[in-house]
Amino acid sequence: QVQLVESGGGLVQAGGSLRLSCAASGRGFSSSAMGWFRQTPGKEREFVAAINWTGYTTSYADSVKGRFTISRDNAKNTVYLQMNSLKPEDTAVYYCAARATGRAAVVSRRAADFGDWGQGTQVTVSS
């Protein structure tokens, strides 16, 4: 029920920064927890960060804690991922996702708990 489009990916040197955006359309965004996941070829989708419906509660993978910040602006129907101190191992396609069922307002780390997904945006970090 929520359509998501990611943007902001690109090429960056190690230690650099990128800010990803996820623009949402359709009903449900403002009452749904949101997440960012990433995936590399041949690997399962990996949790990166999540934020509850108000933006008050956040959760981060240990690998990105202290470097990435998730935020949202419900008035703009947008969720962001600020990525600082990027490392080559951060290279992946990054996806945003919205929870739409169950405890939809609450943070989850499981991809299966998210019902709507964007197409992804490529982030490549060079050494």
N, C-alpha and C positions, 0 to 999 in steps of 0.2 A: 504493500500500500504506500510505501515511501520509495521514491526514486532518488538515487544518490549519484552524484558525479564528482569524482575527485579531480583535483588539479594541483599544480605546484611542484610536481616532480621534475627531475632533471639530473644533470651531471654536476657533481661537486667534489672538490678535493677533501681528503681526510682532514678533519678538524673544522670543516665548514658547516654551514647551516642551511636549512631549507624549511619553508613553512608550507605544509600541505593544507588544502582546503577541501571540504566536502559540502557541496551545495545540495540541499534536499528540496524536494517538491512532493506535494501530496500531503494528506492529513496524517498525523501521528508523530511527526518529528519531535515536537516540543514536549511530548509526554513520554518519550522513549529514551532509554539509555542508548548511548552510542559507543562504538568501538572502532579502533584501528587495528588491523591485522596486516601481516606481510607474508609473502610467499616467494620462494625461489624455485626454479625448475626442479622437479623431482622430489620436492619436499612438501610436507604438510603445511597448511596455513598456520602461522604462528601469531599468538596474541602479542600485541604491542601495548595498547593502552585502552582504557574505557572511562566513561564519564556517565554519571547518572543524569536523570532527566532535568534536574535543576542546575547541574554543574557543580554542586557542592562537594560531591564525592567522586574521587578519581582512583584509578588503579593502574599500575604500570608493571610491565615485565621487568624482572631484575636487570636484564641486559640493557635497558634503556632508562632506568630510573636515574634521575639526576641530570639527564641529558635531554629528554623529550618532555614536552608539556602538552597535554590535551586540554582543549577548552571548547566552549560552545557559545553561540549567540542565538538564542531561540527566536529573537525578533527578526533575525536575518536568515533563519533556517540553515545555519551553517555550523559545522564543527571543524576544528582546526587541530593540526598536529605540528607544533613547533619543534624542530629537530636541530639540536646544537651538538657540537663536538662529534660530528658524524665519523663513523668508522667504516672501513671497507665491508665488514660483516653486516652492516646495515643495508647493503645493497639488496634490493628486492622490489617486487611490485607491492605497493601499499594499497590496501582496500579499506574503505570505511563501511560500516554496517550499522543497522538499526535493529534494536530489539522491538518486536511487535507482538509477541505472545508471552504467556506466563507472567513472570515478574518483570514486565517490560520496562519499568521505570528504574530498575536496579542494575547495577554494574554486574557484568559477567565477563569471564575470561574464555568462555567456550564458544567457538565459532558456531556450533550447532544451536546455540541459544539466540542467534541473530537471524532474523527472517528476511531482511532486505540488504542487498549488497550493491556497491558501486562497481564500475568496470575496472578500477585500479589505475594507479599512476606509477610509472617507473622511477625509482630512485637508484642512482648509481654513484657510488663513492669510490674514488680512485685513491690509490696509495701514494 
